[in-house]
Amino acid sequence: NKTADHTLTVLPDLKALLDLELSARKNGSGIEFDALNGLWKFVTVWKQGTDKEDSTSSFLLRVFSASLELRDETTREGLSAFDVTSSIRFGALSILFIGSGQLIGPQPILSFFFERIELKLSDSVLFSRLLSIPDEKNRPFFGLIATGNSGQWLSARGRGGGLALWQKL
């Protein structure tokens, strides 16, 4: 169990996440679009096929304040979509990957792509570059597993097989 700033948040262990993942694959996770809106702070990651935390990756992602921000950006056609920003930060310096995503299927899967990278110092953009958008079959995704009862954490398995856990800020 880990705690967040001033509120006690009980985070699931790996066994609980794997049990939730089995249930989500069979019955769907029940995660809905609105529950994902917000800023998610990275907590930990496990490599596929292991029961040990990927301590090096987890440590580095925590040191660099890795986060995932999902914001509602419903399209003109009425399709539910997200603005997606994945970032790391070291002091006033940050690297942001900015793009779009959408939920697909009953588990569901959050499919996304990044169309721009930015390097910022505080609020000043030092560098910005457009990225090539991959075709749909080659886009990264997260198979969403579960959120806490109050939506305080989110677990998902990435395209590469890693299992990640985030906490809502």
DOZA-98120 format. One record per atom (N, C-alpha, C, O): residue number from 1; residue in one letter; atom name; x, y, z. Coordinates in steps of 0.2 Angstrom, whole numbers, plus 5000, padded with zeros to 4 digits. Atoms other than C-alpha are relative to their C-alpha. Example, Ala and Ser with C-alpha at 12.3 -4.5 7.8 and 13.67 -1.06 7.14 Angstrom:
# DOZA-98120
REC  resi  resn  name    xx    yy    zz
REC     1     A     N  5004  4994  5000
REC     1     A    CA  5062  4978  5039
REC     1     A     C  5004  5006  5000
REC     1     A     O  5009  5005  5003
REC     2     S     N  4996  4994  4999
REC     2     S    CA  5068  4995  5036
REC     2     S     C  4996  5005  5003
REC     2     S     O  4999  5011  5004
This chain:
# DOZA-98120
REC  resi  resn  name    xx    yy    zz
REC     1     N     N  5004  4994  5000
REC     1     N    CA  5000  5000  5000
REC     1     N     C  5004  5006  5000
REC     1     N     O  5009  5007  5004
REC     2     K     N  4996  4994  5000
REC     2     K    CA  5006  5017  4996
REC     2     K     C  4995  5006  5001
REC     2     K     O  4989  5005  5000
REC     3     T     N  5004  4995  4998
REC     3     T    CA  5000  5034  5001
REC     3     T     C  5002  5006  4995
REC     3     T     O  5007  5007  4993
REC     4     A     N  5000  4994  5004
REC     4     A    CA  4997  5050  4991
REC     4     A     C  5000  5006  5005
REC     4     A     O  4997  5006  5010
REC     5     D     N  4999  4994  4996
REC     5     D    CA  5001  5068  4998
REC     5     D     C  4996  5000  5007
REC     5     D     O  4999  4997  5012
REC     6     H     N  5003  4999  4994
REC     6     H    CA  4988  5072  5011
REC     6     H     C  4994  4995  5001
REC     6     H     O  4990  4995  5006
REC     7     T     N  5005  5005  5000
REC     7     T    CA  4975  5058  5007
REC     7     T     C  5002  4993  5000
REC     7     T     O  5007  4992  4996
REC     8     L     N  4998  5007  5000
REC     8     L    CA  4976  5040  5010
REC     8     L     C  4997  4996  4994
REC     8     L     O  4991  4996  4994
REC     9     T     N  5003  5004  5006
REC     9     T    CA  4974  5030  4994
REC     9     T     C  5004  4993  5000
REC     9     T     O  5010  4993  5000
REC    10     V     N  4998  5007  5000
REC    10     V    CA  4976  5011  4994
REC    10     V     C  5001  4998  4993
REC    10     V     O  4996  4998  4990
REC    11     L     N  4999  5002  5007
REC    11     L    CA  4984  5005  4978
REC    11     L     C  5000  4993  5000
REC    11     L     O  5003  4990  5005
REC    12     P     N  5000  5008  5000
REC    12     P    CA  4982  4987  4973
REC    12     P     C  5007  4998  4998
REC    12     P     O  5011  5001  4996
REC    13     D     N  4994  5003  5002
REC    13     D    CA  4996  4975  4972
REC    13     D     C  5000  4996  4994
REC    13     D     O  4994  4996  4991
REC    14     L     N  5000  5003  5006
REC    14     L    CA  5001  4965  4957
REC    14     L     C  4995  4994  5000
REC    14     L     O  4992  4994  4994
REC    15     K     N  5005  5005  5001
REC    15     K    CA  4990  4950  4961
REC    15     K     C  4993  5003  4999
REC    15     K     O  4990  5000  4995
REC    16     A     N  5007  4997  5001
REC    16     A    CA  4975  4961  4963
REC    16     A     C  4999  5002  4993
REC    16     A     O  4994  5002  4990
REC    17     L     N  5000  4998  5006
REC    17     L    CA  4979  4969  4947
REC    17     L     C  4999  4995  4994
REC    17     L     O  4995  4995  4990
REC    18     L     N  5001  5005  5004
REC    18     L    CA  4981  4953  4938
REC    18     L     C  4993  4996  5000
REC    18     L     O  4990  4994  4995
REC    19     D     N  5007  5003  4999
REC    19     D    CA  4964  4946  4945
REC    19     D     C  4995  5005  4996
REC    19     D     O  4991  5003  4993
REC    20     L     N  5004  4995  5003
REC    20     L    CA  4956  4963  4939
REC    20     L     C  5001  4999  4992
REC    20     L     O  4996  5000  4989
REC    21     E     N  4999  5001  5007
REC    21     E    CA  4964  4960  4922
REC    21     E     C  4996  4994  4997
REC    21     E     O  4993  4995  4992
REC    22     L     N  5003  5006  5002
REC    22     L    CA  4957  4943  4920
REC    22     L     C  4992  5001  4999
REC    22     L     O  4989  4999  4995
REC    23     S     N  5007  4999  5000
REC    23     S    CA  4940  4949  4925
REC    23     S     C  4998  5005  4994
REC    23     S     O  4993  5004  4990
REC    24     A     N  5001  4995  5006
REC    24     A    CA  4941  4964  4912
REC    24     A     C  5000  4997  4994
REC    24     A     O  4996  4999  4989
REC    25     R     N  5000  5003  5007
REC    25     R    CA  4946  4953  4898
REC    25     R     C  4994  4995  4999
REC    25     R     O  4991  4995  4993
REC    26     K     N  5006  5005  5001
REC    26     K    CA  4931  4941  4901
REC    26     K     C  4993  5005  5000
REC    26     K     O  4989  5004  4996
REC    27     N     N  5006  4997  4999
REC    27     N    CA  4918  4954  4907
REC    27     N     C  5000  5008  4998
REC    27     N     O  4995  5011  4998
REC    28     G     N  4999  4993  5001
REC    28     G    CA  4925  4971  4902
REC    28     G     C  5001  5003  5006
REC    28     G     O  5000  5001  5012
REC    29     S     N  4997  4997  4994
REC    29     S    CA  4932  4983  4914
REC    29     S     C  4994  5005  5003
REC    29     S     O  4994  5007  5009
REC    30     G     N  5006  4995  4998
REC    30     G    CA  4916  4995  4915
REC    30     G     C  5003  5007  5001
REC    30     G     O  5000  5012  5003
REC    31     I     N  4997  4993  5000
REC    31     I    CA  4928  5010  4914
REC    31     I     C  4997  5004  4994
REC    31     I     O  4996  5002  4988
REC    32     E     N  5003  4996  5005
REC    32     E    CA  4919  5024  4905
REC    32     E     C  5004  5006  4999
REC    32     E     O  5008  5008  5003
REC    33     F     N  4996  4994  5002
REC    33     F    CA  4925  5039  4896
REC    33     F     C  5001  5005  5005
REC    33     F     O  5007  5008  5006
REC    34     D     N  4999  4995  4995
REC    34     D    CA  4922  5052  4909
REC    34     D     C  5004  4999  5006
REC    34     D     O  5007  5003  5009
REC    35     A     N  4996  5002  4995
REC    35     A    CA  4931  5042  4922
REC    35     A     C  5008  5001  4999
REC    35     A     O  5012  5002  5004
REC    36     L     N  4993  4999  5002
REC    36     L    CA  4947  5045  4913
REC    36     L     C  5003  5007  4999
REC    36     L     O  5009  5008  5000
REC    37     N     N  4998  4992  5000
REC    37     N    CA  4947  5064  4912
REC    37     N     C  5004  5002  5006
REC    37     N     O  5002  5000  5011
REC    38     G     N  4996  4998  4994
REC    38     G    CA  4961  5071  4922
REC    38     G     C  5007  4999  4999
REC    38     G     O  5010  4997  4994
REC    39     L     N  4993  5000  5000
REC    39     L    CA  4979  5071  4926
REC    39     L     C  5002  4994  5004
REC    39     L     O  5000  4993  5010
REC    40     W     N  4998  5006  4996
REC    40     W    CA  4987  5054  4931
REC    40     W     C  5007  5000  5001
REC    40     W     O  5011  5000  4996
REC    41     K     N  4992  5001  4998
REC    41     K    CA  5004  5052  4940
REC    41     K     C  5002  4993  4999
REC    41     K     O  4998  4989  5002
REC    42     F     N  4997  5007  5000
REC    42     F    CA  5014  5037  4936
REC    42     F     C  5002  4998  5007
REC    42     F     O  5005  5001  5011
REC    43     V     N  4998  5003  4993
REC    43     V    CA  5016  5025  4951
REC    43     V     C  5005  4995  4999
REC    43     V     O  5011  4995  5002
REC    44     T     N  4995  5006  5000
REC    44     T    CA  5024  5009  4945
REC    44     T     C  4998  4996  4993
REC    44     T     O  4993  4997  4990
REC    45     V     N  5001  5004  5006
REC    45     V    CA  5026  4997  4930
REC    45     V     C  5003  4993  5001
REC    45     V     O  5008  4992  5005
REC    46     W     N  4997  5007  5000
REC    46     W    CA  5029  4978  4929
REC    46     W     C  5001  4998  4992
REC    46     W     O  4996  4999  4988
REC    47     K     N  4999  5002  5007
REC    47     K    CA  5036  4970  4913
REC    47     K     C  4996  4994  4999
REC    47     K     O  4994  4990  5004
REC    48     Q     N  5004  5005  5001
REC    48     Q    CA  5026  4957  4905
REC    48     Q     C  5003  4993  5002
REC    48     Q     O  5009  4992  5001
REC    49     G     N  4997  5007  4999
REC    49     G    CA  5028  4939  4911
REC    49     G     C  5004  5000  5007
REC    49     G     O  5007  4995  5008
REC    50     T     N  4996  5000  4994
REC    50     T    CA  5036  4944  4928
REC    50     T     C  4995  5002  5006
REC    50     T     O  4991  5006  5005
REC    51     D     N  5004  4998  4995
REC    51     D    CA  5029  4946  4945
REC    51     D     C  5004  5005  5005
REC    51     D     O  5002  5007  5010
REC    52     K     N  4996  4995  4997
REC    52     K    CA  5042  4959  4950
REC    52     K     C  5000  5007  4997
REC    52     K     O  4999  5007  4990
REC    53     E     N  5000  4993  5003
REC    53     E    CA  5041  4978  4948
REC    53     E     C  5006  5001  4996
REC    53     E     O  5012  4999  4997
REC    54     D     N  4995  4998  5004
REC    54     D    CA  5052  4985  4934
REC    54     D     C  5003  5006  5004
REC    54     D     O  5001  5011  5002
REC    55     S     N  4998  4995  4996
REC    55     S    CA  5062  4994  4947
REC    55     S     C  5004  5006  4997
REC    55     S     O  5003  5012  4999
REC    56     T     N  4997  4995  5004
REC    56     T    CA  5073  5004  4935
REC    56     T     C  4996  5005  4997
REC    56     T     O  4996  5011  4998
REC    57     S     N  5005  4996  5004
REC    57     S    CA  5059  5010  4924
REC    57     S     C  4996  5004  5005
REC    57     S     O  4995  5010  5004
REC    58     S     N  5004  4996  4995
REC    58     S    CA  5048  5014  4939
REC    58     S     C  5003  5005  5003
REC    58     S     O  5001  5011  5004
REC    59     F     N  4997  4995  4996
REC    59     F    CA  5061  5023  4948
REC    59     F     C  5001  5006  4995
REC    59     F     O  5000  5012  4997
REC    60     L     N  4999  4994  5004
REC    60     L    CA  5066  5034  4933
REC    60     L     C  4993  5004  4998
REC    60     L     O  4993  5010  4998
REC    61     L     N  5006  4996  5002
REC    61     L    CA  5048  5038  4928
REC    61     L     C  4997  5004  5006
REC    61     L     O  4994  5009  5005
REC    62     R     N  5002  4996  4994
REC    62     R    CA  5044  5043  4946
REC    62     R     C  5005  5006  5001
REC    62     R     O  5003  5012  5002
REC    63     V     N  4996  4994  4999
REC    63     V    CA  5060  5054  4947
REC    63     V     C  4999  5005  4995
REC    63     V     O  4999  5011  4997
REC    64     F     N  5002  4995  5005
REC    64     F    CA  5055  5062  4931
REC    64     F     C  4993  5002  4999
REC    64     F     O  4990  5005  4994
REC    65     S     N  5007  4998  4999
REC    65     S    CA  5037  5065  4937
REC    65     S     C  4996  4998  4994
REC    65     S     O  4992  5002  4991
REC    66     A     N  5004  5002  5006
REC    66     A    CA  5030  5055  4922
REC    66     A     C  4992  5001  5002
REC    66     A     O  4990  4999  5007
REC    67     S     N  5008  4999  4999
REC    67     S    CA  5011  5059  4920
REC    67     S     C  4997  4999  4993
REC    67     S     O  5000  4999  4988
REC    68     L     N  5005  5001  5005
REC    68     L    CA  4997  5055  4908
REC    68     L     C  4994  5005  5001
REC    68     L     O  4991  5004  5006
REC    69     E     N  5006  4995  4999
REC    69     E    CA  4984  5069  4905
REC    69     E     C  4995  4998  4994
REC    69     E     O  4997  4998  4988
REC    70     L     N  5006  5002  5004
REC    70     L    CA  4967  5064  4897
REC    70     L     C  4995  5006  5000
REC    70     L     O  4992  5006  5006
REC    71     R     N  5005  4995  5000
REC    71     R    CA  4955  5078  4892
REC    71     R     C  4995  4999  4995
REC    71     R     O  4997  4998  4989
REC    72     D     N  5006  5001  5005
REC    72     D    CA  4938  5077  4884
REC    72     D     C  5001  5005  4994
REC    72     D     O  5002  5011  4995
REC    73     E     N  5000  4996  5006
REC    73     E    CA  4939  5083  4866
REC    73     E     C  4996  4997  4995
REC    73     E     O  4998  4994  4990
REC    74     T     N  5005  5003  5005
REC    74     T    CA  4923  5077  4858
REC    74     T     C  5000  5003  4993
REC    74     T     O  5000  5009  4993
REC    75     T     N  4999  4997  5007
REC    75     T    CA  4924  5079  4839
REC    75     T     C  4993  5003  4998
REC    75     T     O  4988  5002  5001
REC    76     R     N  5006  4997  5003
REC    76     R    CA  4912  5089  4829
REC    76     R     C  4995  4995  4998
REC    76     R     O  4989  4996  4998
REC    77     E     N  5005  5005  5002
REC    77     E    CA  4904  5073  4823
REC    77     E     C  4997  4996  5006
REC    77     E     O  4993  4992  5005
REC    78     G     N  5003  5003  4994
REC    78     G    CA  4900  5069  4841
REC    78     G     C  5004  4994  5003
REC    78     G     O  5001  4990  5008
REC    79     L     N  4996  5006  4998
REC    79     L    CA  4913  5055  4843
REC    79     L     C  5004  5002  5006
REC    79     L     O  5007  5007  5006
REC    80     S     N  4996  4999  4994
REC    80     S    CA  4921  5054  4860
REC    80     S     C  5007  4999  4999
REC    80     S     O  5009  4994  4997
REC    81     A     N  4993  5000  5001
REC    81     A    CA  4939  5058  4860
REC    81     A     C  5004  5003  5005
REC    81     A     O  5001  5007  5009
REC    82     F     N  4996  4997  4995
REC    82     F    CA  4953  5063  4871
REC    82     F     C  5006  5004  4997
REC    82     F     O  5009  5002  4992
REC    83     D     N  4994  4997  5001
REC    83     D    CA  4967  5076  4870
REC    83     D     C  5005  4996  5005
REC    83     D     O  5003  4995  5011
REC    84     V     N  4995  5004  4996
REC    84     V    CA  4982  5065  4876
REC    84     V     C  5007  5004  5001
REC    84     V     O  5010  5006  4996
REC    85     T     N  4993  4997  4999
REC    85     T    CA  4998  5072  4884
REC    85     T     C  5003  4996  5005
REC    85     T     O  5001  4995  5011
REC    86     S     N  4996  5004  4996
REC    86     S    CA  5011  5061  4891
REC    86     S     C  5007  5004  5001
REC    86     S     O  5010  5007  4996
REC    87     S     N  4995  4996  4999
REC    87     S    CA  5025  5070  4899
REC    87     S     C  5005  4998  5006
REC    87     S     O  5003  4994  5010
REC    88     I     N  4995  5001  4995
REC    88     I    CA  5041  5069  4910
REC    88     I     C  5003  5007  5002
REC    88     I     O  5003  5012  4997
REC    89     R     N  4998  4993  4998
REC    89     R    CA  5048  5084  4920
REC    89     R     C  5006  4999  5005
REC    89     R     O  5006  4994  5009
REC    90     F     N  4994  4999  4995
REC    90     F    CA  5064  5088  4929
REC    90     F     C  5001  5007  5002
REC    90     F     O  5004  5011  4998
REC    91     G     N  5000  4993  4998
REC    91     G    CA  5063  5104  4938
REC    91     G     C  4995  5004  4996
REC    91     G     O  4990  5002  4995
REC    92     A     N  5004  4996  5005
REC    92     A    CA  5057  5117  4926
REC    92     A     C  5000  4998  4993
REC    92     A     O  4996  5001  4989
REC    93     L     N  5000  5003  5007
REC    93     L    CA  5061  5107  4911
REC    93     L     C  4996  4994  4999
REC    93     L     O  4995  4990  5003
REC    94     S     N  5005  5005  5002
REC    94     S    CA  5048  5096  4903
REC    94     S     C  5000  4998  4993
REC    94     S     O  5001  5002  4989
REC    95     I     N  5001  5003  5007
REC    95     I    CA  5046  5085  4888
REC    95     I     C  4993  4998  5000
REC    95     I     O  4991  4993  5004
REC    96     L     N  5007  5002  5001
REC    96     L    CA  5028  5083  4882
REC    96     L     C  4999  4997  4993
REC    96     L     O  5001  4999  4988
REC    97     F     N  5002  5003  5006
REC    97     F    CA  5021  5071  4869
REC    97     F     C  4992  5002  5000
REC    97     F     O  4989  5000  5004
REC    98     I     N  5007  4998  5000
REC    98     I    CA  5004  5078  4863
REC    98     I     C  4997  4997  4994
REC    98     I     O  4999  4997  4989
REC    99     G     N  5004  5004  5005
REC    99     G    CA  4991  5069  4853
REC    99     G     C  4993  4999  5002
REC    99     G     O  4990  5003  5006
REC   100     S     N  5007  5001  4999
REC   100     S    CA  4974  5062  4853
REC   100     S     C  4999  4992  5001
REC   100     S     O  5003  4988  5000
REC   101     G     N  5002  5006  4999
REC   101     G    CA  4965  5046  4858
REC   101     G     C  4993  4998  5001
REC   101     G     O  4989  5003  5001
REC   102     Q     N  5007  5002  4999
REC   102     Q    CA  4949  5036  4859
REC   102     Q     C  4999  4993  5003
REC   102     Q     O  5004  4989  5003
REC   103     L     N  5001  5006  4997
REC   103     L    CA  4941  5022  4868
REC   103     L     C  4997  4995  4995
REC   103     L     O  4993  4997  4991
REC   104     I     N  5003  5005  5005
REC   104     I    CA  4937  5006  4858
REC   104     I     C  4999  4994  5004
REC   104     I     O  5003  4991  5008
REC   105     G     N  5002  5007  4997
REC   105     G    CA  4928  4990  4864
REC   105     G     C  4998  5001  5007
REC   105     G     O  4998  5006  5010
REC   106     P     N  5003  5001  4994
REC   106     P    CA  4921  4984  4880
REC   106     P     C  5005  5000  5006
REC   106     P     O  5003  5001  5012
REC   107     Q     N  4995  5001  4994
REC   107     Q    CA  4937  4981  4890
REC   107     Q     C  5001  5007  5003
REC   107     Q     O  5002  5007  5009
REC   108     P     N  4999  4998  5006
REC   108     P    CA  4940  4996  4884
REC   108     P     C  5008  5001  4998
REC   108     P     O  5012  5000  5003
REC   109     I     N  4993  4998  5002
REC   109     I    CA  4956  5000  4874
REC   109     I     C  5001  5007  4999
REC   109     I     O  4996  5010  4996
REC   110     L     N  4999  4993  5002
REC   110     L    CA  4963  5017  4874
REC   110     L     C  5005  5000  4995
REC   110     L     O  5011  5000  4996
REC   111     S     N  4995  5000  5006
REC   111     S    CA  4971  5019  4857
REC   111     S     C  5001  5008  4999
REC   111     S     O  4997  5012  5000
REC   112     F     N  4998  4993  5000
REC   112     F    CA  4981  5035  4855
REC   112     F     C  5006  5001  4995
REC   112     F     O  5009  4996  4993
REC   113     F     N  4994  4999  5003
REC   113     F    CA  4995  5043  4845
REC   113     F     C  5002  5007  5002
REC   113     F     O  4998  5011  5004
REC   114     F     N  4997  4994  4998
REC   114     F    CA  5006  5058  4847
REC   114     F     C  5002  5004  4993
REC   114     F     O  5005  5001  4989
REC   115     E     N  4999  4996  5006
REC   115     E    CA  5007  5072  4834
REC   115     E     C  5005  5005  5001
REC   115     E     O  5007  5008  4996
REC   116     R     N  4995  4994  4999
REC   116     R    CA  5019  5084  4842
REC   116     R     C  5004  4998  5007
REC   116     R     O  5001  4995  5011
REC   117     I     N  4996  5000  4994
REC   117     I    CA  5033  5084  4854
REC   117     I     C  5003  5007  5002
REC   117     I     O  5004  5011  4997
REC   118     E     N  4998  4994  4997
REC   118     E    CA  5038  5099  4865
REC   118     E     C  5005  5000  5005
REC   118     E     O  5004  4995  5010
REC   119     L     N  4996  4999  4994
REC   119     L    CA  5052  5104  4876
REC   119     L     C  4999  5007  5003
REC   119     L     O  4999  5012  4999
REC   120     K     N  5002  4994  4997
REC   120     K    CA  5047  5117  4888
REC   120     K     C  5005  5002  5006
REC   120     K     O  5007  4997  5010
REC   121     L     N  4997  4998  4994
REC   121     L    CA  5056  5127  4901
REC   121     L     C  4995  5005  5004
REC   121     L     O  4993  5010  5001
REC   122     S     N  5005  4997  4996
REC   122     S    CA  5043  5132  4914
REC   122     S     C  4994  5001  4995
REC   122     S     O  4992  4995  4992
REC   123     D     N  5005  5000  5005
REC   123     D    CA  5029  5139  4902
REC   123     D     C  5002  5002  4993
REC   123     D     O  4998  5003  4988
REC   124     S     N  4997  4998  5006
REC   124     S    CA  5041  5144  4888
REC   124     S     C  5001  4994  4995
REC   124     S     O  5005  4989  4998
REC   125     V     N  4999  5005  5004
REC   125     V    CA  5041  5132  4873
REC   125     V     C  5007  5001  4997
REC   125     V     O  5008  5006  4993
REC   126     L     N  4993  5000  5003
REC   126     L    CA  5060  5129  4868
REC   126     L     C  5000  4997  4993
REC   126     L     O  5004  4999  4989
REC   127     F     N  4999  5004  5006
REC   127     F    CA  5057  5117  4854
REC   127     F     C  4993  4996  4999
REC   127     F     O  4990  4994  5004
REC   128     S     N  5007  5003  5002
REC   128     S    CA  5041  5110  4845
REC   128     S     C  5001  4997  4994
REC   128     S     O  5004  5000  4989
REC   129     R     N  4999  5003  5006
REC   129     R    CA  5041  5097  4832
REC   129     R     C  4994  4995  4998
REC   129     R     O  4992  4992  5003
REC   130     L     N  5005  5005  5002
REC   130     L    CA  5027  5088  4822
REC   130     L     C  5003  4993  5000
REC   130     L     O  5008  4992  4997
REC   131     L     N  4998  5007  5000
REC   131     L    CA  5028  5069  4823
REC   131     L     C  4995  4997  4995
REC   131     L     O  4990  4999  4993
REC   132     S     N  5004  5004  5005
REC   132     S    CA  5022  5056  4810
REC   132     S     C  4995  4997  5004
REC   132     S     O  4996  4993  5009
REC   133     I     N  5006  5004  4996
REC   133     I    CA  5005  5049  4815
REC   133     I     C  5000  4993  4997
REC   133     I     O  4999  4992  4991
REC   134     P     N  5001  5007  5003
REC   134     P    CA  5005  5030  4813
REC   134     P     C  4993  4998  4998
REC   134     P     O  4988  5001  5000
REC   135     D     N  5007  5002  5002
REC   135     D    CA  4991  5021  4804
REC   135     D     C  4997  4996  5006
REC   135     D     O  5001  4995  5011
REC   136     E     N  5004  5003  4995
REC   136     E    CA  4978  5014  4815
REC   136     E     C  5002  4993  5003
REC   136     E     O  5002  4993  5009
REC   137     K     N  4998  5007  4998
REC   137     K    CA  4984  4996  4816
REC   137     K     C  5007  5000  5004
REC   137     K     O  5009  4996  5008
REC   138     N     N  4993  5000  4997
REC   138     N    CA  5002  5002  4822
REC   138     N     C  5000  5005  5006
REC   138     N     O  5005  5007  5009
REC   139     R     N  5000  4995  4994
REC   139     R    CA  4996  5015  4836
REC   139     R     C  5001  4996  5006
REC   139     R     O  4999  4991  5007
REC   140     P     N  5000  5003  4993
REC   140     P    CA  5000  5012  4854
REC   140     P     C  4993  5000  5003
REC   140     P     O  4989  5004  5001
REC   141     F     N  5007  5000  4996
REC   141     F    CA  4986  5008  4866
REC   141     F     C  5002  4997  5007
REC   141     F     O  5007  4994  5008
REC   142     F     N  5001  5002  4993
REC   142     F    CA  4982  5004  4884
REC   142     F     C  4994  4996  5000
REC   142     F     O  4989  4998  4999
REC   143     G     N  5005  5004  4998
REC   143     G    CA  4971  4989  4888
REC   143     G     C  4998  5002  5007
REC   143     G     O  5001  5000  5012
REC   144     L     N  5001  4998  4994
REC   144     L    CA  4962  4997  4902
REC   144     L     C  4997  4995  5005
REC   144     L     O  4992  4991  5003
REC   145     I     N  5001  5005  4996
REC   145     I    CA  4960  4986  4917
REC   145     I     C  4995  5002  5005
REC   145     I     O  4989  4999  5006
REC   146     A     N  5004  4998  4994
REC   146     A    CA  4952  4995  4932
REC   146     A     C  5002  5007  5002
REC   146     A     O  5007  5009  5001
REC   147     T     N  4999  4994  4996
REC   147     T    CA  4950  5011  4942
REC   147     T     C  4998  4998  5007
REC   147     T     O  4994  4994  5008
REC   148     G     N  5002  5001  4993
REC   148     G    CA  4949  5012  4961
REC   148     G     C  4992  5002  5000
REC   148     G     O  4990  5005  4996
REC   149     N     N  5008  4999  4999
REC   149     N    CA  4931  5013  4968
REC   149     N     C  4999  5007  4999
REC   149     N     O  4993  5009  4997
REC   150     S     N  5001  4993  5000
REC   150     S    CA  4933  5032  4969
REC   150     S     C  5003  5003  4994
REC   150     S     O  5004  5009  4993
REC   151     G     N  4996  4998  5005
REC   151     G    CA  4943  5033  4953
REC   151     G     C  5006  5003  5001
REC   151     G     O  5009  5007  4997
REC   152     Q     N  4993  4997  4998
REC   152     Q    CA  4959  5037  4962
REC   152     Q     C  5006  4997  4997
REC   152     Q     O  5011  5000  4997
REC   153     W     N  4994  5003  5004
REC   153     W    CA  4970  5025  4952
REC   153     W     C  4997  4997  4994
REC   153     W     O  4991  4995  4993
REC   154     L     N  5002  5003  5006
REC   154     L    CA  4970  5017  4935
REC   154     L     C  5006  4995  4998
REC   154     L     O  5012  4997  4999
REC   155     S     N  4996  5005  5002
REC   155     S    CA  4978  5002  4929
REC   155     S     C  4999  4998  4992
REC   155     S     O  4993  4998  4990
REC   156     A     N  5000  5001  5007
REC   156     A    CA  4982  4997  4911
REC   156     A     C  5006  4996  4997
REC   156     A     O  5011  4996  5000
REC   157     R     N  4995  5004  5003
REC   157     R    CA  4992  4985  4900
REC   157     R     C  5002  5003  4993
REC   157     R     O  4997  5004  4989
REC   158     G     N  4998  4997  5006
REC   158     G    CA  5002  4993  4886
REC   158     G     C  5001  4995  4994
REC   158     G     O  5001  4989  4995
REC   159     R     N  4998  5004  5006
REC   159     R    CA  5005  4987  4868
REC   159     R     C  5006  4996  5001
REC   159     R     O  5006  4990  4998
REC   160     G     N  4994  5004  4999
REC   160     G    CA  5022  4981  4873
REC   160     G     C  4999  4995  5006
REC   160     G     O  5004  4991  5007
REC   161     G     N  5001  5005  4995
REC   161     G    CA  5015  4970  4887
REC   161     G     C  5001  5002  5007
REC   161     G     O  4999  4999  5012
REC   162     G     N  4999  4998  4993
REC   162     G    CA  5019  4980  4902
REC   162     G     C  4994  5002  5004
REC   162     G     O  4989  5004  5000
REC   163     L     N  5006  4998  4996
REC   163     L    CA  5007  4983  4916
REC   163     L     C  5002  5006  5004
REC   163     L     O  5007  5006  5008
REC   164     A     N  4999  4993  4997
REC   164     A    CA  5006  5001  4923
REC   164     A     C  4995  5002  5005
REC   164     A     O  4989  5000  5004
REC   165     L     N  5004  4998  4995
REC   165     L    CA  4998  5009  4938
REC   165     L     C  5001  5008  5000
REC   165     L     O  5007  5010  5001
REC   166     W     N  5000  4993  4999
REC   166     W    CA  4994  5028  4939
REC   166     W     C  4995  5002  5006
REC   166     W     O  4991  4998  5007
REC   167     Q     N  5005  4998  4994
REC   167     Q    CA  4986  5038  4953
REC   167     Q     C  4998  5007  4997
REC   167     Q     O  5002  5011  4995
REC   168     K     N  5003  4993  5002
REC   168     K    CA  4974  5053  4949
REC   168     K     C  5003  5005  5005
REC   168     K     O  5003  5005  5011
REC   169     L     N  4998  4994  4997
REC   169     L    CA  4980  5070  4954
REC   169     L     C  4994  5005  5001
REC   169     L     O  4995  5010  5004
